[in-house]
């Protein structure tokens, strides 16, 4: 386990129960009552225990009220007290907790926790190493990491320890990065049968959206493109100009910073043209989620930037199948078809802190979610809400009807489980394992297979960065990221003329971008060689 944490097996009893405690807890003057942790099956402990959990609330439902936590507590005999600030405030709250040392037992689905931070707080003893716990108490996690060595090396910190478990998504949506959808009603109104395949084609269609009254209300109120901020639509256009990221990306083994490339300049010129000609929502950089949703529900948006189109339109699932996904675009500077893809997993989803008196039970608690059944359980909630078994053998699930008060599955699902809007720690299985796919699910599968999967490229793998180098990156990023995003908005809106491009690039170089790229190059090279 390393010098920080040494797990002591206290008693091995005939019925296969293990009683254990953590020696570093004892060294700190904290003592957990000896508990018997079952090697397999439920309950995990015979005597009920309670721990604390900190996580980002992206659901709008109190975690203690979710059927998932209530049901699993009965199965496991493990209860939680929750500390769940809104997702928008979670990063600040987590940093304060880490700085003060006032930590909950478990950090669940954290936001913006880098590999360097994992390593730093691990070396400080605030996070517990997990690899020995996985060996003893996490057979399902162990199996996944053996089958996916790429995941194992990506979640292993530079010091050789694993401090956080991953979120793994094998669902067809697992590699989605900001899909964008067309308003099918507008396409039908204009008689559009072939979707744009280049930025020039898209420009022509957006002109039609603006000028030809596709919402058929007799008013010039159409907004050709809109989203909450530019992030939901950004990747569609970056890809068109040969880029995979608005930050670090790897091209044929070479790492570069995309926002200072000529391709990025051309992206800005094109987006500025859309903005100037009222093809891009003039409020895109300032509007709230509620504001853009109101526009969508009034049928005023042609190109919809949202995870699902119905998030903006308010349509039912069966209506949303008429809103096709965009196809990858080419541009005058790039004829390569690119769709930026997630790796299908992310690090940092589940962390045990130094305050945790029951690390063995904690790993047993989360280990079940790295199976197909456990993945469905966490993703969809317990049986009887979103699904039920279709046969006595429990080989197939049926999807249950939505309660009348919900228009779509996601609005309901986020009341059931924390696996909504955050990277929860589990193996998310393919859709057909979770349920019999409905029409909308089959539609998204077909759209993904046709329009995304053949063109997937990962910007850069999940790499581990050394503690000291992470501090350098953090110091550079403090100003770098905000400057790039501010200048993106200024260039697009015309507040900053594109003639000032060279000054913009020189400013970024002055922020230490060469060292920033060098650190990522070294981390990538190390990742590739392992």
HELIX and SHEET records of a PDB file:
HELIX    1   1 UNK A   23  UNK A   27  1                                   5    
HELIX    2   2 UNK A   63  UNK A   65  5                                   3    
HELIX    3   3 UNK A   67  UNK A   76  1                                  10    
HELIX    4   4 UNK A   87  UNK A  100  1                                  14    
HELIX    5   5 UNK A  115  UNK A  123  1                                   9    
HELIX    6   6 UNK A  131  UNK A  137  1                                   7    
HELIX    7   7 UNK A  139  UNK A  147  1                                   9    
HELIX    8   8 UNK A  149  UNK A  155  1                                   7    
HELIX    9   9 UNK A  184  UNK A  190  1                                   7    
HELIX   10  10 UNK A  199  UNK A  211  1                                  13    
HELIX   11  11 UNK A  231  UNK A  240  1                                  10    
HELIX   12  12 UNK A  258  UNK A  260  5                                   3    
HELIX   13  13 UNK A  262  UNK A  276  1                                  15    
HELIX   14  14 UNK A  289  UNK A  297  1                                   9    
HELIX   15  15 UNK A  310  UNK A  313  1                                   4    
HELIX   16  16 UNK A  317  UNK A  320  1                                   4    
HELIX   17  17 UNK A  359  UNK A  367  1                                   9    
HELIX   18  18 UNK A  368  UNK A  370  5                                   3    
HELIX   19  19 UNK A  372  UNK A  380  1                                   9    
HELIX   20  20 UNK A  409  UNK A  413  1                                   5    
HELIX   21  21 UNK A  431  UNK A  434  1                                   4    
HELIX   22  22 UNK A  439  UNK A  451  1                                  13    
HELIX   23  23 UNK A  453  UNK A  455  5                                   3    
HELIX   24  24 UNK A  467  UNK A  493  1                                  27    
HELIX   25  25 UNK A  498  UNK A  500  5                                   3    
HELIX   26  26 UNK A  501  UNK A  510  1                                  10    
HELIX   27  27 UNK A  513  UNK A  529  1                                  17    
SHEET    1   A 3 UNK A   7  UNK A  12  0                                        
SHEET    2   A 3 UNK A  17  UNK A  22 -1                                        
SHEET    3   A 3 UNK A  35  UNK A  38 -1                                        
SHEET    1   B 6 UNK A  78  UNK A  83  0                                        
SHEET    2   B 6 UNK A  49  UNK A  55  1                                        
SHEET    3   B 6 UNK A 106  UNK A 108  1                                        
SHEET    4   B 6 UNK A 345  UNK A 352 -1                                        
SHEET    5   B 6 UNK A 165  UNK A 169 -1                                        
SHEET    6   B 6 UNK A 427  UNK A 428  1                                        
SHEET    1   C 3 UNK A 180  UNK A 182  0                                        
SHEET    2   C 3 UNK A 301  UNK A 305 -1                                        
SHEET    3   C 3 UNK A 223  UNK A 226  1                                        
SHEET    1   D 2 UNK A 248  UNK A 251  0                                        
SHEET    2   D 2 UNK A 254  UNK A 257 -1                                        
SHEET    1   E 2 UNK A 339  UNK A 341  0                                        
SHEET    2   E 2 UNK A 456  UNK A 458  1                                        
SHEET    1   F 2 UNK A 387  UNK A 389  0                                        
SHEET    2   F 2 UNK A 397  UNK A 399 -1                                        
END                                                                             
